């Protein structure tokens, strides 16, 4: 009896220790998720100021050093995004916002972001047109696709990347093809594990941290979007996501031979008179970095750390702004949506609004969808910012899209967070 009782106590202690360890893990994930905003802010300011240095450096060692610095920052940004995204998913604070929307919205964003990245590496890039409507969370599905594309570009040294769609029953299969190294059959399941990478025993950080596909797996489970993999070593891989079609969708998928035109990410189109940008952010370093970068792109800039200050300064200036760039979470429980709406009331709702935020909740996404804002998550690269500005200004002004200017063309692959 004594021996049996002692064994029972040991088992109880084991269960209690396991529960304590699991709670400690959840607590750590909740802490990292809550700290996400504060961690992203300094990273954002560093990315902005690094690009601001470019016009002040001549050809030679200084410019080369800046390129190496930005490459390192891009790696750090990717690691930070991956760690924070894993933490948010494990903490259970990501709630899907399902809606029906055309898949072309996501494909256009992929084309904007990754066409120049693939071309810089000497790879062919194709996004096949698709006119299907799907039911999903556009932010989370976009994250899955970006992770798959980034993974394809990272592990493809020659050939190309293509993204296409096909209909299977009530699902749209969105496929990311590459002509890369491929994955051995016995390692396909393992590539979805945290920190696992094929042929990277030395942990070369240029190949990422090994979290991208782990995030894809978690989002696949969260959204109920199954992911399948076909791969042959030395020939390449195909990752496919099965997404529900919209209830009333009439899917019309272009033949696989019909490729969408490849476009470089748009830069803010230039014009004779300088455009006016209004920037609202309560972080002074991020605010200064955004102002410096926009001035380098030949904008006049009004900055403010609150909605009231922005309205006051814009009233004194007297001009109608061309673009509004605002943080979402401001001081005193105010939000950037208010700033955009109040400036719209002063002028008109045709002024493009862009929310650039480190906020991880669903509120910015909901506001962006409701009011027609663009939404970028910090830390955002200069290329991604230029693409968003150029796209919105071109839509409003009816100008053709042009390749990114030299001031924004050197950043690495953009990795939007959840």
C-alpha positions as CSV (number, residue, x, y, z in Angstrom):
1,X,0.0,0.0,0.0
2,X,2.8,2.4,0.8
3,X,4.6,1.7,-2.4
4,X,1.3,2.1,-4.4
5,X,0.5,5.4,-2.6
6,X,4.0,6.7,-3.3
7,X,3.6,5.9,-7.0
8,X,0.2,7.7,-7.1
9,X,1.8,10.8,-5.7
10,X,4.6,10.7,-8.3
11,X,2.0,10.5,-11.1
12,X,0.1,13.4,-9.6
13,X,3.3,15.4,-9.4
14,X,4.1,14.7,-13.0
15,X,0.6,15.9,-14.1
16,X,0.9,19.0,-12.0
17,X,4.4,19.7,-13.4
18,X,3.2,19.3,-16.9
19,X,0.3,21.7,-16.3
20,X,2.6,24.2,-14.8
21,X,5.0,24.0,-17.8
22,X,2.1,24.3,-20.2
23,X,0.8,27.3,-18.4
24,X,4.3,28.9,-18.4
25,X,4.4,28.3,-22.1
26,X,1.0,30.0,-22.6
27,X,2.1,32.8,-20.4
28,X,5.2,33.4,-22.4
29,X,3.2,33.4,-25.6
30,X,0.7,35.9,-24.2
31,X,3.5,38.1,-23.1
32,X,5.2,38.1,-26.5
33,X,1.8,38.7,-28.2
34,X,1.1,41.6,-25.9
35,X,4.6,43.0,-26.5
36,X,4.3,42.8,-30.2
37,X,3.4,46.4,-30.8
38,X,6.3,47.7,-28.6
39,X,8.8,45.4,-30.4
40,X,7.7,46.4,-33.8
41,X,8.0,50.2,-33.3
42,X,11.8,50.5,-33.0
43,X,12.2,48.0,-35.8
44,X,10.0,50.3,-38.0
45,X,12.1,53.4,-37.2
46,X,15.4,51.6,-38.0
47,X,14.1,50.5,-41.4
48,X,12.9,54.0,-42.3
49,X,16.1,55.8,-41.3
50,X,18.3,53.2,-43.0
51,X,16.6,54.1,-46.3
52,X,16.8,57.8,-45.6
53,X,20.6,57.5,-45.5
54,X,20.7,56.5,-49.2
55,X,20.7,59.9,-50.8
56,X,23.6,61.0,-48.6
57,X,25.9,58.2,-49.6
58,X,27.9,58.2,-52.8
59,X,28.8,55.2,-54.8
60,X,31.5,53.1,-53.0
61,X,32.0,51.6,-49.5
62,X,29.3,53.7,-47.8
63,X,26.6,52.5,-50.2
64,X,27.8,49.0,-50.0
65,X,27.7,49.1,-46.2
66,X,24.2,50.4,-46.3
67,X,23.1,47.6,-48.5
68,X,24.6,45.1,-46.1
69,X,22.9,46.9,-43.2
70,X,19.5,46.7,-44.9
71,X,20.0,43.1,-45.7
72,X,20.6,42.3,-42.1
73,X,17.6,44.4,-41.1
74,X,15.4,42.4,-43.5
75,X,16.6,39.1,-41.9
76,X,15.9,40.5,-38.4
77,X,12.5,41.7,-39.5
78,X,11.7,38.3,-40.8
79,X,12.8,36.6,-37.6
80,X,10.8,39.1,-35.5
81,X,7.7,38.6,-37.6
82,X,7.9,34.8,-37.4
83,X,8.5,34.7,-33.6
84,X,5.6,37.1,-32.9
85,X,3.2,35.3,-35.2
86,X,4.0,31.9,-33.7
87,X,3.4,33.4,-30.2
88,X,0.1,35.0,-31.2
89,X,-1.2,31.8,-32.7
90,X,0.0,29.7,-29.8
91,X,-1.6,32.1,-27.3
92,X,-5.0,31.6,-29.1
93,X,-5.6,35.3,-29.6
94,X,-6.0,35.2,-33.4
95,X,-9.7,35.1,-34.4
96,X,-10.5,34.7,-38.2
97,X,-12.6,37.4,-39.8
98,X,-14.3,35.4,-42.6
99,X,-15.8,37.3,-45.5
100,X,-16.4,36.8,-49.2
101,X,-14.0,38.6,-51.6
102,X,-12.3,38.1,-55.0
103,X,-9.1,36.1,-54.8
104,X,-7.6,38.6,-57.3
105,X,-7.2,41.1,-54.4
106,X,-4.7,38.8,-52.8
107,X,-3.0,37.9,-56.1
108,X,-2.5,41.5,-57.0
109,X,-0.9,42.2,-53.6
110,X,1.5,39.2,-54.1
111,X,2.4,40.5,-57.5
112,X,3.1,44.0,-56.2
113,X,5.3,42.7,-53.4
114,X,7.2,39.8,-54.9
115,X,7.7,40.5,-58.6
116,X,10.7,42.8,-58.0
117,X,12.1,40.4,-55.4
118,X,12.0,37.4,-57.8
119,X,13.4,39.5,-60.6
120,X,16.3,40.7,-58.4
121,X,17.2,37.1,-57.9
122,X,17.0,36.4,-61.7
123,X,13.9,34.2,-61.4
124,X,10.9,34.2,-63.7
125,X,7.7,35.3,-61.9
126,X,4.1,34.7,-63.0
127,X,0.8,35.2,-61.4
128,X,-2.0,33.6,-63.5
129,X,-5.3,35.6,-63.5
130,X,-8.2,34.2,-61.5
131,X,-11.7,35.7,-61.1
132,X,-13.1,33.4,-58.4
133,X,-14.6,34.7,-55.2
134,X,-13.7,32.9,-52.0
135,X,-14.7,32.8,-48.3
136,X,-11.7,33.3,-46.0
137,X,-9.9,35.8,-43.8
138,X,-8.0,37.9,-46.3
139,X,-5.3,38.9,-43.9
140,X,-4.6,35.4,-42.6
141,X,-4.8,33.8,-46.0
142,X,-2.6,36.5,-47.4
143,X,-0.1,35.6,-44.7
144,X,-0.2,31.9,-45.7
145,X,0.5,32.8,-49.4
146,X,3.2,35.3,-48.5
147,X,5.0,32.6,-46.4
148,X,4.8,30.1,-49.3
149,X,6.0,32.6,-51.9
150,X,8.9,33.7,-49.7
151,X,9.9,30.1,-49.0
152,X,9.8,29.4,-52.8
153,X,12.0,32.4,-53.6
154,X,14.4,31.6,-50.8
155,X,15.0,28.0,-52.0
156,X,14.9,28.5,-55.8
157,X,18.2,29.4,-57.4
158,X,17.2,29.2,-61.1
159,X,14.0,28.9,-63.1
160,X,11.0,30.6,-61.6
161,X,8.0,30.9,-59.4
162,X,4.3,30.9,-60.4
163,X,1.0,31.3,-58.6
164,X,-2.2,29.9,-60.1
165,X,-5.7,28.7,-59.2
166,X,-7.9,25.8,-60.1
167,X,-11.4,24.7,-58.9
168,X,-11.9,21.4,-57.2
169,X,-15.5,20.8,-56.1
170,X,-16.4,23.6,-53.7
171,X,-12.8,24.7,-53.1
172,X,-10.4,26.9,-54.9
173,X,-6.9,25.5,-55.0
174,X,-4.3,28.3,-54.9
175,X,-0.9,26.8,-55.9
176,X,2.6,28.2,-55.5
177,X,5.0,26.4,-57.9
178,X,8.8,26.7,-57.8
179,X,11.7,25.1,-59.7
180,X,13.8,24.9,-56.6
181,X,15.7,22.3,-54.7
182,X,12.7,20.2,-53.8
183,X,12.0,18.2,-50.6
184,X,12.8,14.6,-50.0
185,X,9.6,12.5,-49.5
186,X,10.6,11.6,-45.9
187,X,11.0,15.2,-44.9
188,X,7.8,16.8,-46.3
189,X,5.9,16.5,-43.0
190,X,8.9,17.8,-41.1
191,X,9.2,21.1,-43.0
192,X,6.0,22.2,-41.2
193,X,7.8,21.8,-37.8
194,X,9.2,24.8,-36.0
195,X,12.8,25.6,-36.7
196,X,13.2,22.7,-39.2
197,X,15.0,23.4,-42.4
198,X,16.1,21.1,-45.2
199,X,19.8,21.2,-45.8
200,X,20.6,23.9,-43.3
201,X,22.4,22.2,-40.4
202,X,24.7,25.2,-39.8
203,X,21.6,27.4,-39.2
204,X,22.4,30.0,-41.9
205,X,20.1,32.9,-41.0
206,X,20.0,34.0,-44.7
207,X,17.7,31.0,-45.0
208,X,15.3,32.3,-42.4
209,X,14.5,30.8,-38.9
210,X,12.4,27.9,-40.1
211,X,9.1,29.3,-38.8
212,X,7.3,30.3,-42.1
213,X,5.8,26.9,-42.9
214,X,5.1,26.3,-39.2
215,X,2.9,29.4,-39.3
216,X,1.3,28.1,-42.5
217,X,0.4,24.9,-40.8
218,X,-1.2,26.7,-37.8
219,X,-3.2,29.0,-40.0
220,X,-4.3,26.1,-42.1
221,X,-5.7,24.4,-39.0
222,X,-7.3,27.7,-37.8
223,X,-9.0,28.5,-41.1
224,X,-9.7,24.9,-42.1
225,X,-7.8,25.5,-45.4
226,X,-5.9,22.2,-46.0
227,X,-2.4,22.5,-47.5
228,X,-1.0,19.8,-49.7
229,X,2.6,19.4,-51.0
230,X,4.0,17.8,-54.1
231,X,7.8,17.9,-54.4
232,X,10.6,16.2,-56.2
233,X,14.3,16.8,-55.2
234,X,16.1,18.7,-57.8
235,X,12.9,19.6,-59.7
236,X,10.8,21.8,-57.4
237,X,7.7,21.9,-55.3
238,X,4.0,22.7,-55.4
239,X,2.3,23.9,-52.3
240,X,-1.5,24.2,-52.6
241,X,-4.1,25.8,-50.3
242,X,-7.7,24.6,-50.6
243,X,-10.0,27.6,-49.9
244,X,-13.8,27.5,-49.8
245,X,-15.5,29.2,-52.7
246,X,-17.9,32.0,-52.0
247,X,-21.5,30.8,-51.6
248,X,-22.7,32.4,-54.8
249,X,-19.3,32.2,-56.6
250,X,-19.1,31.6,-60.3
251,X,-15.5,30.7,-60.5
252,X,-13.8,31.5,-63.8
253,X,-10.2,30.4,-63.7
254,X,-7.9,31.4,-66.6
255,X,-6.1,28.6,-68.4
256,X,-2.7,27.8,-67.0
257,X,-1.0,29.2,-70.1
258,X,-2.4,32.7,-69.7
259,X,-0.1,34.6,-67.4
260,X,-0.8,37.9,-65.8
261,X,1.6,40.6,-66.8
262,X,4.5,41.0,-64.4
263,X,4.6,44.5,-62.9
264,X,7.2,46.1,-60.7
265,X,6.0,47.5,-57.4
266,X,4.7,51.0,-58.0
267,X,6.5,54.0,-56.6
268,X,4.7,57.3,-55.9
269,X,4.3,58.7,-59.4
270,X,6.1,62.1,-59.7
271,X,4.4,65.3,-60.8
272,X,5.5,68.9,-61.1
273,X,4.0,70.2,-57.9
274,X,4.9,68.4,-54.6
275,X,2.2,66.3,-53.1
276,X,1.2,66.8,-49.5
277,X,1.2,63.9,-47.0
278,X,-0.2,64.0,-43.5
279,X,1.4,61.6,-41.1
280,X,0.0,60.8,-37.7
281,X,1.9,58.6,-35.2
282,X,2.5,58.9,-31.5
283,X,6.0,57.4,-31.6
284,X,8.3,60.4,-32.3
285,X,11.1,58.3,-33.8
286,X,8.8,56.5,-36.2
287,X,7.1,59.9,-37.0
288,X,10.5,61.4,-37.8
289,X,11.6,58.5,-39.9
290,X,8.4,58.5,-42.0
291,X,8.7,62.3,-42.5
292,X,12.3,62.0,-43.7
293,X,11.5,59.2,-46.1
294,X,8.5,60.9,-47.6
295,X,10.5,64.1,-48.1
296,X,13.1,62.1,-49.9
297,X,10.3,60.9,-52.2
298,X,9.5,64.6,-52.9
299,X,6.4,65.0,-50.6
300,X,5.6,68.0,-48.5
301,X,4.8,66.5,-45.1
302,X,2.6,67.6,-42.1
303,X,3.3,65.5,-39.0
304,X,1.3,65.2,-35.8
305,X,1.2,62.9,-32.8
306,X,-2.5,63.1,-32.4
307,X,-5.7,63.7,-34.5
308,X,-6.3,67.1,-33.0
309,X,-2.8,68.3,-33.8
310,X,-3.1,67.0,-37.3
311,X,-6.4,68.8,-37.9
312,X,-5.0,72.0,-36.4
313,X,-1.9,72.0,-38.5
314,X,-3.7,71.0,-41.7
315,X,-6.2,73.9,-41.1
316,X,-3.3,76.4,-40.8
317,X,-1.6,75.0,-43.9
318,X,-4.8,75.4,-46.0
319,X,-4.0,72.8,-48.6
320,X,-5.9,69.6,-49.4
321,X,-3.6,66.6,-48.6
322,X,-2.9,64.0,-51.3
323,X,-2.3,61.0,-48.9
324,X,-2.9,60.2,-45.2
325,X,-0.6,57.9,-43.4
326,X,-1.6,57.1,-39.8
327,X,-0.8,54.8,-37.0
328,X,-3.9,53.0,-35.6
329,X,-3.4,53.0,-31.8
330,X,-2.8,56.5,-30.6
331,X,-2.6,58.1,-27.1
332,X,-5.6,58.6,-24.8
333,X,-7.4,55.5,-26.4
334,X,-7.8,57.3,-29.7
335,X,-7.4,55.6,-33.1
336,X,-6.0,56.6,-36.4
337,X,-9.4,55.9,-38.1
338,X,-10.7,59.1,-36.4
339,X,-7.9,61.1,-38.0
340,X,-8.7,60.0,-41.5
341,X,-12.4,60.5,-41.1
342,X,-12.0,64.0,-39.6
343,X,-9.7,65.1,-42.5
344,X,-12.2,63.6,-44.9
345,X,-14.9,65.8,-43.3
346,X,-12.6,68.8,-43.9
347,X,-12.1,68.0,-47.5
348,X,-13.5,64.9,-49.2
349,X,-13.4,61.1,-49.0
350,X,-11.3,60.8,-52.2
351,X,-8.1,61.3,-50.2
352,X,-6.4,57.9,-49.9
353,X,-6.0,56.7,-46.3
354,X,-3.2,54.3,-45.3
355,X,-3.0,52.7,-41.8
356,X,0.5,51.6,-40.8
357,X,0.3,49.9,-37.5
358,X,1.9,47.5,-35.1
359,X,-1.5,46.7,-33.7
360,X,-2.2,42.9,-33.7
361,X,-5.9,42.9,-33.1
362,X,-8.7,42.7,-35.7
363,X,-9.9,46.3,-35.2
364,X,-7.5,47.9,-37.9
365,X,-8.5,45.2,-40.4
366,X,-12.2,45.8,-39.8
367,X,-11.9,49.6,-40.1
368,X,-9.8,49.3,-43.2
369,X,-12.5,47.1,-44.8
370,X,-15.3,49.3,-43.7
371,X,-13.9,52.6,-44.9
372,X,-11.7,51.5,-47.8
373,X,-8.3,52.2,-46.2
374,X,-5.1,50.4,-47.1
375,X,-3.5,48.5,-44.2
376,X,0.1,47.7,-43.6
377,X,1.6,46.1,-40.5
378,X,4.8,47.4,-38.9
379,X,7.6,46.9,-39.4
380,X,6.9,47.8,-43.1
381,X,9.8,48.0,-45.6
382,X,10.3,51.1,-47.8
383,X,9.4,49.0,-50.8
384,X,6.1,47.9,-49.4
385,X,5.3,51.5,-48.4
386,X,6.2,52.8,-51.8
387,X,4.0,50.1,-53.4
388,X,1.0,51.0,-51.3
389,X,1.4,54.8,-51.8
390,X,2.0,54.4,-55.6
391,X,-1.1,52.1,-56.0
392,X,-3.4,54.5,-54.1
393,X,-2.1,57.6,-55.8
394,X,-2.3,56.0,-59.2
395,X,-5.9,55.0,-58.6
396,X,-6.9,58.5,-57.5
397,X,-4.9,60.4,-60.1
398,X,-5.4,57.9,-62.9
399,X,-1.6,57.7,-63.6
400,X,0.2,54.6,-64.9
401,X,2.2,52.5,-62.4
402,X,5.9,52.7,-62.7
403,X,8.8,50.7,-61.1
404,X,9.9,51.5,-57.6
405,X,12.3,54.4,-57.4
406,X,15.9,53.8,-56.4
407,X,15.2,55.0,-52.9
408,X,12.9,52.1,-52.3
409,X,14.2,49.4,-54.5
410,X,16.9,47.8,-52.4
411,X,14.9,46.3,-49.6
412,X,14.6,42.5,-49.3
413,X,11.4,40.4,-49.4
414,X,8.6,42.2,-47.6
415,X,7.0,39.9,-44.7
416,X,3.6,41.2,-43.5
417,X,2.6,40.1,-40.1
418,X,-0.5,38.8,-39.2
